[in-house]
């Protein structure tokens, strides 16, 4: 019985860790929606949600109940299996990258010998990452790029011309801007010499103080990545796949109730994913300059405050998403494609070439 318990214990820990991360991300997503409605209200001279709970803080839960109890309508001539599968694909691909994100530094000053994570020579460590893989950047880019299938399948299976047009627009848009995003990612990867997200953070910590964050030497890549991220997540000014004024909500026109909620959640989870990636690649991830002078590296307080700093950086980019939505108009589709192929991609490739040359001479 003891051996069975010892074998099962690591699996229980992994499952609990994944559930905690997913639950935390979904709570952040729920209150990002509330924050967006509040901030857009202030930008537009309105109050925003303020009826459900104090200052409207319970509005996300009211919205969830509304989605649960709404009538679930399905078009008569839709392809039902694909119609139901599409929102699941979209949300699953949005959530899966969470398992490789480093949410904080490893805790090494406490004896964690009773946990499945351990390092040799009697030094035990508790990493704040569910799964640390050597190709974390490729994993994130690969999984998020598959999310376009959920949108394309939703547009096709609904048997609606508006939905199909939104799905086609999204496919073309994501293919166009994924190239620029991938080229922008190559800059920090070349400087760090690794595709591991933890090692990219470590490379920024080990850099000279004036280049402690990769946003300094890779500012062009940072701007390109941020613009491509707006297009990848279908946000203003690149929200052509939805385009309420043109396509009656686009690819999810025929979706209602919980299926619509899944698409809604997938969009905001993707916003969180992009915010995490830009923080890890360009802003040092969980690293907070000067924190090591206040707390011992590897201690629990150091990990807690590093995690708080990580969340503050993410929330800044989430706020930036909302700010841009309340400020900029939507591009025309031809402007969108021309900007992606004729400007953004060449700039990203030039940045990659310059980075390769600089890294080569530095290494030699």
Residue, then its C-alpha position, 0 to 999 in steps of 0.5 A: x500500500x505504501x508503494x502505491x501511495x508513493x507512486x500516486x502522490x506525484x500525480x496528485x500534486x501535478x493535477x492539483x497544480x494544473x487545476x490551481x493554475x487554470x482556476x487562477x487564470x480563469x479568475x483573472x480572465x473573468x475580472x479582466x472582462x469586468x475591468x474592460x467594461x469599467x475602463x471603457x465606460x470611463x473612457x466613453x464617459x459612462x459608469x460601467x457595471x455597478x449593480x451586482x455586488x459592491x462596485x459591480x465586483x460580482x458582475x462576472x458571476x452574474x454573466x456566467x449564470x446568464x450564459x448557463x441559463x440562456x437558451x442553447x440554439x443550434x442552426x438547423x443545417x449546421x455540421x453539429x459535431x464540428x459546431x460543438x467541437x470548435x469552441x472546445x478546440x479554441x479554449x483548450x488551445x488557449x489554456x494549454x500553454x499555461x503548464x510551461x509558464x514560469x510563474x515565479x522563481x524556484x523555492x530552494x531554502x525549504x526542505x521539500x523532500x516530501x514532494x516529487x521535485x528534487x535535485x541531487x546532493x540533498x538540495x530540494x527545490x519547488x519550482x513554480x512551473x508545472x512543466x519545464x521543457x527545453x522548447x517552451x517557446x516552440x510549445x507556446x507558439x505551436x499550441x496557440x497557432x492551432x487555436x485558429x482551427x477553432x475559429x475556422x471550424x466555427x465559421x464553416x460549421x455554422x452554415x452562415x455567410x457571416x460566420x464563414x467570412x469571419x472564419x476566413x478572415x481570421x485564418x488569413x489574418x493569423x497566418x499573416x501575423x504569426x510569421x512576424x510574431x515568430x520572427x520577433x521571438x527569435x531576437x530574445x531566443x538568440x540573445x538567450x541561446x535557448x528556447x526554454x522560458x526559464x533560461x530566457x529569464x535567467x539570461x536577462x537576470x545575468x545580463x549587465x544592468x543596462x540590458x537587464x531586460x531584453x526590451x532594451x536591446x530588442x525594442x524593435x522586436x518588442x514593438x513587432x511582437x506587441x502589434x502581432x499579438x493584437x492581430x493574433x488575439x483578434x483585438x482592436x484595431x485588428x478585430x476583423x474576424x469579429x467586426x460587429x459593425x460589418x459581420x454581426x460578430x463574425x465567426x461566432x454569430x450563430x453561437x449562444x449560451x455556454x458555447x459563446x462563453x467558451x469563445x469569449x473566454x478563449x479570447x481573453x485567455x489568449x490575451x493573458x497568454x500574450x501578456x505572459x509571453x511578452x513579459x517573459x521574453x522582454x521584461x524579465x518575467x518574474x524578475x524584480x530588480x533589487x528584490x534580492x537585496x531585500x530577501x534571500x534568493x530561493x526563499x518563500x518571501x522572494x518567490x511571493x514578491x517575484x510572483x506579485x511583480x510578474x502579475x503586475x507586469x501582466x496586468x499592465x499589458x492587459x490594461x494596454x489592450x483595453x486602452x487601445x480598444x477604447x482609443x483606436x479605430x478598426x483597420x480595413x482588411x486590405x490595410x491589415x494584410x498590407x501592414x502585416x506582409x509589407x511592413x511588419x514582416x520585413x522589419x522583423x526579419x531585418x531585426x533578426x539579421x541584425x541580432x544574428x550579426x551582433x550575437x556572432x561578433x559578441x560570441x567570437 
